[in-house]
Amino acid sequence: MTTFADSLKKEIARVARKELRDEIGALRKVSLQQRADIAALKKQLKALQSQLNHLAKARVEPAREAPRPASAESVVVPRGKPGRKVVFTAERLKTQRARLGLTQEQMARLLGVSSLSLWKWESGGAVPRASRVPRILELLALGKREALARVAPDAS
């Protein structure tokens, strides 16, 4: 009788495995499809987040921009003609000083400021006050001879 019982148990296990194999195969197919869908959704989410970040950087908020008079790099001062603006930039000041052949100390004397202030303006660490910008822009328009002539009387 033990052989009959063993044979019955083996047959039941075989039939159960056969039925489970079909069901597990169906579940595997569903699982693979769900994983593919999840991967596609993750890819789509990443693309949307990238697009959102790009749009957020490009967006200009008028409420935040209005109170700030100047950035660390430039100051815009209106000139005589309407619609025309002259921009102060640290790089422009530095290159003009080099073109004129002046030291920071000489340039600072011409502007009536300390050499430390001039250094901070040129390095972008600070921005000149709006009241100083017209004088700076005037000095940026000078030629080399005129600038050296203005420096020479101060040195004597």
Secondary structure, DSSP 8 states (H G I E B T S, - for coil): -HHHHHHHHHHHHHHHHHHHHHHHHHHHHHHHHHHHHHHHHHHHHHHHHHHHHHHHHH---HHHHTT----SSEEEEE-SSTT-EEEEEHHHHHHHHHHHT--HHHHHHHHTS-HHHHHHHHHTS----TTTHHHHHHHHT--HHHHHHHHHHHH-
